[in-house]
Amino acid sequence: WYQRRVRASSSHPPLSHAQLNLIFRNCETLYYIHQIFLQGLQVRMEKRPVLVLGDLFDMLLPLLVVYQDFVRNHATSLEVLTQCKHNHNFYTLLEKHEN
């Protein structure tokens, strides 16, 4: 969501493509994974009282590398974000969309 907002903010976005990728690394992928997982949970909840979730976690297992990459990048993401907040245009955009 933020990535699209930053890119669409002007013809000269306040962040480079590389900065956006460092800050939001794998966020869209993780969002998509969570949506699929949520849909699976919702289907299972309709079949209560028997709740079988093993297959959902089996689906997530190969995707744990995405989470691992996200976590490993977290410190870099925060560092780049902190540096970008010194950019007046980005800081203004951030404040506008956080409120």
C-alpha positions in Angstrom: 0.0 0.0 0.0 2.7 2.5 1.0 4.8 1.5 -2.0 2.0 2.4 -4.4 1.4 5.7 -2.5 5.0 6.7 -2.7 5.3 5.8 -6.4 2.1 7.7 -7.2 2.9 10.7 -5.1 4.4 12.6 -8.1 6.3 12.2 -11.3 9.4 12.4 -9.1 8.8 10.0 -6.3 10.6 10.9 -3.0 12.2 7.5 -2.8 14.1 5.5 -5.4 13.0 2.1 -6.5 16.0 0.6 -4.6 15.0 2.4 -1.4 11.4 1.2 -1.7 12.6 -2.4 -2.2 14.8 -2.2 0.9 12.1 -0.7 3.1 9.2 -3.0 1.9 11.2 -6.1 1.1 8.8 -9.0 0.5 5.8 -7.2 2.1 3.6 -7.7 -0.9 4.5 -11.4 -1.1 3.9 -11.8 2.6 0.5 -10.1 2.3 -0.4 -12.5 -0.5 0.7 -15.5 1.6 -1.4 -14.3 4.5 -4.4 -13.8 2.3 -4.2 -17.4 1.1 -3.7 -18.6 4.7 -6.6 -16.6 5.9 -8.9 -18.0 3.2 -7.8 -21.5 4.2 -8.6 -20.7 7.9 -12.0 -19.3 7.0 -12.9 -22.5 5.1 -11.8 -24.6 8.1 -13.8 -22.5 10.5 -17.0 -23.2 8.5 -16.3 -26.9 9.1 -16.1 -26.7 12.9 -16.1 -28.4 15.4 -13.5 -30.4 13.5 -10.6 -28.1 12.8 -7.7 -29.6 10.7 -4.9 -27.1 9.9 -2.0 -29.3 9.1 -2.3 -28.9 5.3 -2.3 -25.1 5.7 1.0 -25.2 7.6 2.4 -27.7 5.1 1.7 -25.1 2.4 3.5 -22.4 4.4 6.6 -24.5 5.1 8.4 -23.9 1.7 7.5 -20.2 2.1 9.3 -19.7 5.4 12.3 -18.5 3.4 10.3 -15.4 2.5 9.8 -14.7 6.2 13.5 -15.4 6.9 14.5 -12.9 4.2 12.0 -10.3 5.7 13.4 -10.7 9.2 17.1 -10.6 8.0 16.3 -7.4 6.2 14.5 -5.7 9.1 17.5 -3.8 10.5 18.4 -2.6 7.0 14.8 -1.6 6.3 14.7 0.5 9.5 18.1 2.1 8.7 17.0 3.1 5.1 13.6 4.4 6.5 15.4 6.5 9.0 17.7 8.0 6.4 14.7 8.6 4.1 12.9 10.5 6.8 15.5 13.3 6.3 14.1 13.8 2.8 11.5 16.5 3.3 9.2 15.3 0.5 9.1 11.8 1.9 8.6 12.9 5.5 5.7 15.1 4.4 4.1 12.2 2.4 4.6 9.8 5.4 3.0 12.2 7.8 0.1 12.8 5.4 -0.7 9.1 5.1 -0.1 8.2 8.7 -2.9 10.5 10.0 
